[in-house]
Amino acid sequence: MPSRLSSASPATAYLFLILTMALWAGNHILGRWAHGHIPPMTLAFLRWMLAAVLMFPFAYGAMRADWPVIRQNWKRMLLLGFMGSGIYNTLQYIALTETTATNAAILNSWGPILIVLAGATIFGDRLRAMQIIGMMVSLLGVGVVVLQGEFERIYALAFNRGDLVMLFATGVWALYTALLRMRPAISTMSFAGITYVIAGFVNLPLAGWEFAHGQRMEITPETIAAVFYAGVLASLVAYFFYARSVEIIGANRTGVFIHLIPLFTSVLAFVFLGEVPALYHAVGFPLILAGVLLAQR
């Protein structure tokens, strides 16, 4: 694996992305399970501070060498750290207090379409007819999942708030991924180390607000293990792999792998949470996937 970290081959990116999506699927399960045990913003804070502390010894040399570039581009670093690590996962954990892990993972699959749309809006990437058609098909799939197959909910405005928060979070993630092309010319190690620290400080006042309002983390072996998983595997390892993969094969090709998350999540949710996929999942997810495949063509 150490030799893989420096390899710039597409095969390396594909391996990293498969591992990343499996770890993030586990994070969906963790976020759903944590409801009632760990407040969502507290979990986000502990996750990123743990990742930052563990990353620092490995990233220190790279950050020191890259410091002139980091200081010159501090606004970009602050923006990327805030969006990608700092706020996306906080929104995800909040969403998982009111929706299922399966729903959250499937809604997250709209990300690749939003990445393409963000690239067209911000950087003027050309949108082809097939991409527009793909977006419409994917949007239909998202609608099926959000409305749980009951389209009369549109008239009653009976939406699950967790689903809506997850959709917003997916938009934040897509914007972050599109903006990664603006990443300063620093090593992946430096980028990860800096953004983890930013994420921790972004979530510190949010966790403080929860604490002040009586929302406390239960201290048990299970909750400690959950924080360790979120901070080490879903953050330290997965975000590093993701950033490295975008660096190798680009944001659009990387985004397609997000569709592995619902596959992994649905299996894990059935085993650990007892979530049984519904008919609207079977309709909505293929529509989202078909739309993305059309757009990628």
N, C-alpha and C positions, 0 to 999 in steps of 0.2 A: 504493500500500500504506500509506503513512503515514496517509492519511485513514481507511483501514479500521481502524487500530488504535484509533481513538477512536469508531468507529461501534458502536452497540449493536443493530444489526439482526440477525435470525436468519441472513440470507444471509451476513453477515460471519462468524458463528460456523461455519456450514457450510463455508465456504471454508477457514477456519483449521483445522478438524478434518480435512478431507481432506488438507491439507498435512501436518498433524501425524502422521496415521496412516501416510502414505507415508514420512516421516522415521523414525518408530519401527519400521517394517518394515525399513528399512535398518539400524537399530540391532540388530535380531535377526540379520541377516546378519553384521554386524560382530562381535557378541558370539560367534557361532559360529566365525568365522574367527580371532578373536583367541586362541582356545585354543592354547596352546603358544607363543604370541608375546608376549602380555601377560597377566600374572596377573589374574584377574577383579576382585579388590578393589583392585588397583593401578589398573586401568582405570577403576573407579568413582571413585576418588579424583582421578585426573588429569582425568577428565571434569568433575567438579563444581567443582574448583578453577579450571580454565580458564574455565568458564562464569561463575563468580563474579568473576574478575578482569576478564573482558571486559564483564560486565554493570555493574560498579560505576560507571564514568564516566557511564553513561546513567541509572542508578537513584539516584545520590547525592542529587540535588535532591529527588526524590520521597520517599526514605527520611528525609531531614532534615525535610521537612514533616510526614511521618507518624510521626516518632519518638515523640511522646508516646503515641500509640495503640499503637505497637509495644511500647514499654516496659511499658505497662499490660497488654498481652496476650502477654507474652513466653512464657508456658507454652504457649499455643495455637500460637504461631509455632514453638516448638521441636518440638512434637508433629508438626505438619504438615510441617516441614522434614525431620524424622527419617524419617517414614513415606513421604512421596511421593517426595522426591528422594533422601534419604539411604540408605534400606535397600532399597527396591523394586528399583532397578536393579542393586544389588549382588547380590541374590538371583537376578535374571534372568541376569546374567553367569555366576554360579556354575552355574545350571541348564544354560546353554548349553555348559558343558564336558562334559556327559554326555547331552544330548539334541539333536535336530536343531532347526534354526531353524523348520522347518515345524511340528513338534510344539509348540514353545514358543508360536508365534503362534496356533495353533488353541486351545490350552489357555487362552491369554490371553482368548479370546473368551467365556469364561464370566464375565468381569468384570461385564458389565451385570446379570446375574442376582444376583451377589454384592453389587453396589451397591444394588439394590432390597432385598435381604435385610438389608444393614447399616442402611439407612434405617429399616426396620421394627423392627429390634432396638434401635437406639440412640435413634431419634427417635419411635418409635411410628407410623411411616407405615402406613397401612392396607394389608394384603395381601388382594387379591381372589382368588377361586377360580381365575381364568384365570392369574394370576401364579404361583400354587402349581403349577398344571399345567405351566406353562412351565418352572418350575424343575426339575421332575421330568424333563421331556423333555431339557432341557439337561444335566442330571446324567447321563442315559443316554449322551448324546453324549460327554461328558467321559470316562465309563467306557470307551467304545469306543476312544478315542484312547490313554488311559493304559494300557489292557490290550492295545493294538495288535490289537484284534479277537479276542484269544484269552482267553476268559472263564475258562478253567481256571487262568489266572495268579492268580486270586483265591485258589485253594486252595494254590498253590505260593508265594504272596506274592512273585512274580517281577515286581516293579515297577521301572521305570527311575527311579533316584533323581533324575535331572534333571527328569523329568516331575513328580515329587512336589514338588520345590523350586519349580518354576514354578507349580504350583497354589497353593502357599503364598504365593508372591510376588503372584499375581493377587488373592488374598484381602487382602493388605496394601494393594494398589493400590485395591481396591474400598472398603475402609475409609477410606482417605485421601480418595477422591473424595466419599464420603458426608459426611465430616467437613469438607469444604470449605465447607459452609453455615455453619460456625462461624468462618470466616475473619474476622479483624478488618476493620473498615471502612477499609481502606487501598487505595492504588492497586495495580493489577496489577504495575506496575514495582517498587514497594517490596516486594510479596509475593515476586516472583521473586528479586530481589536478596538478600533475607534468607534465603530457603529454600535458595538455591544455596550460600551461605556455610555454613549449617548442615550441608548434605549433604557438603560438602568436609571439614569437621572430624569428622563422624561416620565417614567412611571413612579418615581419616588413620591412626588406630591399626591398622585392619585392613590397610591397605597396608604399614604398618611391620612387622606380624606376618609378612606374606608375604616382605618383604625380609629379615627376620631368619632366615627358614627357607630362604633361598637361591632364592626365586622372583623372578626379575628380568625386567624388560621388555627385549626386544630393541630396540636403537636402529637402526631402518632407516627409509627414506622411507615405507614402507608402514605401519609402526606409528605413526609421527608423524602421517600422514594419518588413520589410524583414530582417534587421540585427538582430532584436530581435528574430525572429523565428529561424534564423540560429544559433545564439549564445546560445539561451536558449533551445529550443526544439530539433533542429537537432544536437546540440553539447552536452550541459550540460546534458540533459536527455538521449538522444539516445545513446551516446558513453558510458555513465555509464552503461546503460542496456545491451549494447553489450558486454562490457568487463566482466560484471557479468555473462552473459549467457555462454560465452566461459569458464569461470571459473567453471561453473556448469556442462555443458554437452560436452565441448570440441569443438575444432575448426571445425572439419569436419561436425559434426551434426549441429552446428550453421550455417555453410555456406549454407546449404540447404534453409534456410529461406530467403536468398537473392532473391529468385524467387518470393517472394511476392511483391518486389519493382516494377517490370514491371506491375503487376496487378493493384496496387494502382496508379502508375504513369500514365498508359494509361487512366484511368478514370479521374484523375485530369487534365491531359493535354487536354483531350477533352472538359472538362467543362470550364477550365480557360484560355487555350491557343488556343483552336480551332484546335488542332492537330487531324487529322483523321488517324487512323491506316491504313497502306497500306497492300497490299497482301503479300509483302515480310516479313512483321512483322508476319503475320499469319503462314508463313512457317518457318521462322527462329527461332522464340521463342519456338515452340513445339520441334524442333530439339535440341535446347540447353537444354531444360528441360528434354527431353528423355535421352540425353547423361548423364546428371547429375544423373538421377534416376538409370541408368545402373551402373554408377560409384559408387554410394552409396551402391548398392547391393554387 
